[in-house]
């Protein structure tokens, strides 16, 4: 069994198609999907998809792009929504200095409030970071010093320094289809240094379809291609890679019930 630890099944790309998308995921051996929250105003739709399917779960959070529009005063709203049985993670949150769709101060403030929610609930924080390694590392270290929390760097595209810092803090690294791209040799080199017991796989669907599906709308079934690349990179069998990353997922996302 594989797990797609990060997708967006509530996005318009999947309108009217979610049943088929989930069915294709199951047929491909993907036993669990986590549909990720990006805006509080859209969270009811995220939760509704998770409620519809026994093998789909969700997270609650505010993407850094939306942090100015949905600036949090504290962690209370996230903690309240996390009480729902289908909410298994906090985020996605973090820092995006590549697009800078929101100023840096609200991004940083929201990031800290999400970490506070993760600490309070025991759920993992799902970190988005792009072109912001220094501030991401600094905030993670500063917050960890205030009290332990768990989490992962999703869709990892960062430097060796970011990977090493995340691992040192006990976080996991999640690999997306970007790592299969022809021009991602440097990224694969970094991912190759991450211990197998700290890796997860994801699609970030509907974005970033992996080779050989590039150019298509990404979907959870395509996580198989990323997993196959990762198995080759780590010199393990596809079954061994699936078993390891799935165990890692259930260790981190401990609120998720294993499929029977």
PEJONOR-V481354 format. One record per helix or strand of 2 or more residues. SS is the DSSP state (h for helix, s for strand). FROM is the first residue (numbers start at 1). LEN is the number of residues. If there is no record, write none. Layout:
((SS,FROM,LEN) (SS,FROM,LEN))
//
This chain:
((s,2,6) (h,12,3) (h,18,10) (s,30,6) (h,40,13) (s,56,5) (h,64,3) (h,76,6) (s,87,10) (h,104,18) (s,124,7) (h,133,14) (s,151,3) (h,160,9) (s,172,4) (h,177,4) (h,185,7) (h,196,3) (s,199,3) (h,220,14) (h,238,15))
//
